[in-house]
């Protein structure tokens, strides 16, 4: 592997304990990040939209167009 200066650089080899330690640290940081996202919650309007798409009549978004029932043209 060569960098822009033309000097050959080889990745440093690390022992298994160091690699495992790095992986554990990365894993912990990813879990912390994911937990933070979960704590943000979902906006109510988005939950309503999902319920409407699932066909839940109790939580569905109401159609705002006036009903034409009972009107004869």
C-alpha positions in Angstrom: 0.0 0.0 0.0 1.4 3.4 -0.9 0.3 6.9 0.2 0.5 10.0 -2.0 4.2 10.6 -1.1 5.1 7.2 -2.6 6.2 5.8 0.7 5.1 2.2 1.2 2.9 1.8 4.3 1.8 -1.5 5.6 -1.0 -1.8 8.1 0.3 -2.5 11.6 -0.5 -5.9 12.9 -2.0 -6.1 16.3 -2.4 -9.0 18.7 -5.7 -10.7 19.2 -6.3 -9.1 22.6 -5.9 -5.6 21.1 -8.2 -6.4 18.2 -10.8 -7.8 20.5 -10.6 -4.7 22.8 -11.0 -2.4 19.8 -14.0 -4.4 18.6 -15.6 -4.3 22.0 -15.1 -0.5 22.2 -16.6 0.0 18.7 -19.5 -2.3 19.7 -20.2 -0.4 22.9 -20.2 2.9 21.0 -22.6 1.6 18.4 -24.9 0.3 21.1 -24.8 3.7 22.9 -25.6 5.5 19.6 -28.5 3.1 18.8 -29.9 3.5 22.3 -29.9 7.3 21.9 -31.8 7.0 18.7 -34.4 4.7 20.3 -34.9 7.3 23.1 -35.8 10.0 20.6 -39.2 8.4 20.0 -41.5 8.6 17.0 -43.6 11.7 16.3 -47.3 11.2 16.9 -48.2 12.2 13.3 -45.9 9.5 12.0 -47.5 6.9 14.3 -50.9 8.0 12.9 -49.7 7.6 9.4 -48.3 4.1 10.1 -51.6 3.1 11.8 -53.5 4.3 8.7 -51.3 2.3 6.4 -51.8 -0.8 8.6 -55.6 -0.3 8.3 -56.2 0.4 12.0 -59.6 2.2 12.0 -59.2 3.5 15.6 -55.9 5.3 14.9 -56.3 6.1 11.2 -55.8 9.6 9.9 -59.2 11.0 9.0 -59.8 12.1 5.4 -60.5 15.8 5.4 -62.6 15.8 2.2 -66.3 16.4 3.0 -68.6 13.4 2.8 -71.0 13.2 -0.1 -73.3 10.7 1.5 -76.9 11.7 1.3 -76.4 14.1 -1.5 -77.9 13.3 -4.9 -76.6 15.1 -8.0 
